[in-house]
Amino acid sequence: MSFQTPVNQFMVADNTETAGCQEAVRTICELIESNQVTLLEFIRGLGTHLTDDSNVIRTRAITLLSSILGNLNRKKMYAKDVQVLLDFYLSKLDDEPCLREVLKGLSSLVLMSQFDPNLIPHLLGFLVEKYSPLGKLASVRYFGFEVLDSVLSAHLEAAKQYNDEIIKTYLHVSKNEKDPKNLLLSFKLSALIAQNFDISKFSEDMFDAVFCYFPISFRAPANDPYKITGDQLKQTLRNCLSASDLYAKDAFPNLLEKLSATSPTVKLDVLMTLNQCVEKYSTATVEEYWITLWNSLKYEILHNELASVETLTQLFTYYENSENEDERIIPAVLKIFQSLSKKLQNVNEDLNIKDYLYVIMDELAKNIKNHDDNKSKQSTVILAAICAANINVYNLLIPQVMPLLLVSDDLTIKTQRQILTNVSFMIDSYYILFNEKEESIRPNNPMYEFKDDLLMLFNKALLSTSKVEVSLRCLAVKLVAKVVSLNFFLADQEAQLITQLVTDVLLEDDNSVTEKQILQCFKSLSVSYPSAVLEITVPKLFSFLPDDDTDLDLLNTKSRVLDILISISESKLVIDSVMLRLVGKIEILIKSASQSYVRSVFLTLCKIADKLNAKDSTNDNMRRLVPRLFYVVLDTDKTNHDEVVLEYTGRVAKKILLQTDTSQHEEILRDAIDFFINGKPTPLVAKHLSKPLDIINGNQLPFIIFTKIISAVDKNVKFSMETSSFLNLLFKANQSTVQFSRLPVVQCISLVVNKWVDDSEYLAAILEDFKKALSDSSIPLKERANTLEVLIWVGKALIMKQHACAQAYEEYLLSLFDSEELHVFTPKILEILVADVECYQQFKKTGPFNRSIVFNVNVRLLYKQKLFNTVLPLLVSKFESSKNQTYLLALSLMLKYVDKSIIIPHVETLLPLVLRSLSTDSNVIVTASLSILTIAVNESDELVSRHLSTVIPNLLEIVNTHKNETVKRNALECLLSLTKFDLHLLVPYKQDIITRLAKVLDDPKRSIRRLACDCRQAYYELGVPRQ
């Protein structure tokens, strides 16, 4: 292919940025790179175009040449070609019409592999002599920077021998620049030169070249193609000003002078720039300006009232997130002090900095000594911030600061409050260094000297003050919690003293605010020092739990004590110990206490078990706690016939079993079957029961516990009995169940089928048995209803795991909607099939490839969607043909458990049913209909807009006549969502809505009145222009 064709195509184009021109450039590059054409032949092909008298033709030709250089493989050119083209381009620097393309070509040429770095001074000399940025367009000036950028990016090391030429060229091309895009590149080059070249002879010129832009107040226009922000420009300018220590003599005085600006935006910019300069400049340089900076900045903190926050971190967060720019100045100043603090790297060598720190300490000491001084808190915050920034400063100043704070004279409540606040900030410096930054802690940590003083401070604030001083006591407790959380701070004996103190306060102070704060403190104690809590707090609390209902004084405190036990049980060690103690307590209470008291202790046990972390192993609990608990509960008629106690016991056992290693599940399942079903003694119970358990023929309430064990066991373990024989026992048990045991029995059947039964022939056979039983009219209806319930739960088990027999069960269950005798039970069928029940709650463990997998039940992800897609057309067609509300009720019960994403594709089918259902009396049907209507409004508003004449009157009728609060709220929310429709659709109904909602403003429920008010206002404002 001849290269002349793409050359001609480029030369005659109206716009060189078109896809056709770009394709022409790529074609020529490919020809050169594949050696079909040489670069020299290509340039000869351009011929006289490069020197044509016509500005347009000449510019177009040089544009093509520069585009080729920009896209050509950098290794393709020879050194001689580079030399020739360089001379050609340099000769064109005074050709104004072509200047942009000439500079662009030079920039590409410098990047070529064969560019000789010895040509750099030749290039730079011409650039300074022949090119002037003054009066040129921004796009032309940009490529002036690009030439220098290419030199420095490709030949930085070689360019260093031409130090002065590089600097002079930069100063020349950057003169009077104002374009944001160009400034970004200019600032980048300035920082690069200052960091890599000797600018000592030009430091003032280099500084002036960039500081003249400070402060930058740039706002990008709305249609800015480069998306340059003011923050980008500010940061790149900061990078320039902090690039060299030589700038310090000009930067610090000039920046501090601008600190007097009234604009908080400018002040923030100054402070952030100062901070970066302090961070980047050497320690020796910063030393010279340390005191100057301190004196210029300290009053920004000392003369400001600081926010009431609890930690140094919260102080920074509060002010940094403030919408008020004046407030954001405070953390900016503190960060500068922290950066100054970080310059102290060696206490023995950086003596000047050490002296400066002592100067600051002496100046602030007078404020700290006087705790009533209004600068006391501010002074402490400054010292805490600089201590938290550097462990060397921390070691130097803590021995100076803490004695000033920890005074033991007679103090007023106000002074104690201030001392606690100030000490808390200083403790933060320890927390930040040794908890967050994890600095190594030495035995001679200076804060250790003040532990006794801290304990005295806590004692004075908590034991020597009145209970009515709630704020002081809460402040002290917060500080205790902070001290407790410090890594390696308290020895065990000191932790015990603090635990004793906090426990005493907890038991004697019944103020709810103080108690809440103390319980928060116990969370830290329980995690950091569980042994102290177990040795001191837990025994004291249990001593306040009476053994019976005769001691009225203790009886009144038992609920509070039980709540406290729940709150302090945070660590695994504390949880385990408290649960064991509660089981021991239950043994005593069963013999002498009331049922309500026993139940409340079981509830506490259940709540504490729930606090076990998901990562905690409960193997030990399974071995020690569960057998003892089972014995206590199941050996006594008082508890083994109490369905509430059995429910709580089952929950505790399930929680522990779920977190026991699955390798033990098979043995646990075998023991559970032997014990609960076969009545044999097993390790699952601590001792032999006084009479064997028989949950098949005798007391079936313990099925509650057994079913929870079945629900938690790994589905992959081997079932210890033949499953068909086991299910036959459960079917037998179901025939004689009482109210509270029926559900656990049928759920147990369902779980066994879901986890361990896959025999299709067996499942088909029992389905036939179910069909016979249900169609046998000689069997009483109540018995058939029980059989139906079992069938539904078996069907649920199969549908959830999408078994091959699931469809047969599903079809038969749906066919029962036509049964004259059983149709009254059929709505519950669909509810059970899709309900998210506790026994099928999914729990995960780490499986292959570190993926989380559900281990306790078989559930396919899309089973609900598949079932809904099957059932919906059937229910709709049956309702259309019969108008029987049973179908609506069935659908409504099902919809409670179906995700919105499943409903959306069927909105058009459901909407006619919804419109008819709004006038029914059933709360369940109306609630479901309103839910679907809300989804329709949000997802298919065009569909709903066609039925507004039906929808709006029905909604108004509901809110005015319905008695159910939830239904009314849903109707009002639906009315409110309609306001997003086009105005012309709602105008005919606007006045009627406003009028009829007036009655709802007198509704007894505040939430309904408020929603009605919002709704009326929304319709009142329809069509009103917004200000």
Secondary structure as UniProt FT lines:
FT   HELIX           4..12
FT   TURN            16..17
FT   HELIX           19..33
FT   TURN            34..35
FT   HELIX           39..46
FT   HELIX           47..51
FT   HELIX           55..71
FT   TURN            74..75
FT   HELIX           79..91
FT   TURN            92..94
FT   HELIX           96..98
FT   HELIX           99..110
FT   TURN            113..114
FT   HELIX           117..119
FT   HELIX           120..130
FT   TURN            134..135
FT   HELIX           138..154
FT   HELIX           156..159
FT   HELIX           160..162
FT   HELIX           163..173
FT   TURN            174..176
FT   HELIX           180..196
FT   TURN            200..202
FT   HELIX           203..211
FT   TURN            212..213
FT   TURN            222..223
FT   TURN            225..226
FT   HELIX           230..241
FT   HELIX           245..247
FT   HELIX           248..258
FT   TURN            259..260
FT   HELIX           264..280
FT   HELIX           283..297
FT   HELIX           299..302
FT   HELIX           312..320
FT   HELIX           325..341
FT   TURN            342..343
FT   TURN            347..349
FT   HELIX           351..369
FT   TURN            371..372
FT   TURN            374..375
FT   HELIX           376..389
FT   HELIX           391..405
FT   HELIX           413..431
FT   HELIX           432..436
FT   TURN            443..444
FT   HELIX           446..450
FT   HELIX           451..463
FT   TURN            467..468
FT   HELIX           470..484
FT   TURN            487..488
FT   HELIX           492..508
FT   HELIX           512..528
FT   HELIX           530..532
FT   HELIX           533..537
FT   HELIX           538..543
FT   HELIX           552..568
FT   HELIX           572..592
FT   HELIX           595..610
FT   TURN            614..615
FT   HELIX           619..634
FT   HELIX           637..640
FT   HELIX           643..658
FT   HELIX           662..664
FT   HELIX           665..672
FT   HELIX           673..677
FT   TURN            683..684
FT   TURN            695..697
FT   TURN            701..702
FT   HELIX           703..712
FT   TURN            715..716
FT   HELIX           723..734
FT   TURN            735..736
FT   HELIX           739..756
FT   HELIX           760..775
FT   TURN            777..778
FT   HELIX           781..800
FT   TURN            801..802
FT   TURN            804..805
FT   HELIX           806..815
FT   HELIX           816..818
FT   TURN            820..825
FT   HELIX           826..834
FT   HELIX           838..840
FT   STRAND          844..846
FT   HELIX           848..850
FT   STRAND          852..854
FT   TURN            861..862
FT   HELIX           863..882
FT   HELIX           885..895
FT   TURN            896..897
FT   HELIX           900..903
FT   HELIX           904..906
FT   HELIX           907..917
FT   TURN            918..919
FT   HELIX           923..939
FT   HELIX           941..945
FT   TURN            946..947
FT   HELIX           948..961
FT   HELIX           965..977
FT   HELIX           978..980
FT   HELIX           983..996
FT   TURN            997..998
FT   HELIX           999..1002
FT   HELIX           1006..1020
FT   TURN            1021..1023
//
